[in-house]
């Protein structure tokens, strides 16, 4: 049992909590105003600091984005030292008491997930009605790190943020947490994926609305499923996530337009549903190893 001095002096319980007592500087980036469902993310660069004892009603994940850095944490009366490599994570399950310190500038991401949100995903994807997230310290996890880098990139894009991509990353990250960091091993329900009729419904909807700002919620609604359950089954059926499938269709449609019509790159980008020409060009080059301009020139 914690002594009186070890009782948390700060408890944060929602995305609008004031963390000024916990950390000396405001985050460089934050998703608070975007109201991502069940999730918020902050990008920090903090100077030398020792936090008070704190806890959260959220499951909190700290993802290190600095080169190797020593971190001290408290467990009862003991002060424990751990070395963090870039991409290592620490998981503080909701309602656990924590305290940390560091002796140099530290760059990290703070990802917080509502327990009710995680329980909902677990039930929809595995059938489990309750889950217990386990604590982890200085643990390498490339998937969580890459998902957070993708989410930070979307935060930097501001209003041009792709909602489908954000939902895809949050879904992948959440299901990974449930599979890897719960007290019980979780396996997906319905391992055979979507029925042929439901898959065709989803694909038809995607094609009809390809130029719009698609969301998992809207696609899943067409087949009468929750977004996260749909995400798992769609990938099992197609080998791609819904986001990857949408990008594939947009790139194929862009190729056709670049080959057959006299359009500017900006016009092609708009016609296939990208939020900006620069985003379109980056994605197109990633998938074809050519810029749209090069592809247009080489296929004429």
Buried (B, 14 or more C-beta within 10 A) or exposed (E): EEEEEBEBBBBBEEBEBEBEEBBEEEBEBBBBEBEBBBBBBBBBEBEEBEBEBBBBBBBBBBBBBBEEBEBBBBEEEEEEEBEBEBBBBBBBBBBBBBBBBBEEEBBBBBBBBBBEBBBBBBBBBBEBEEBEBEEBBBBEBEBBBBBBBBBBEBBEBEEEBBBBBBBBBBBBBBBBBBBBBBEEEBEBBEEEBBEEEBBEBBBEBBEEBBEEEBBBBBBBBBBEBBBBBBBBBBBBBBEEBBBBBBBEBBBEBBBEBBEEEEBEBBEBBBBBBBBBBEBBBEBBBEBBEBBBEBBBEEEE
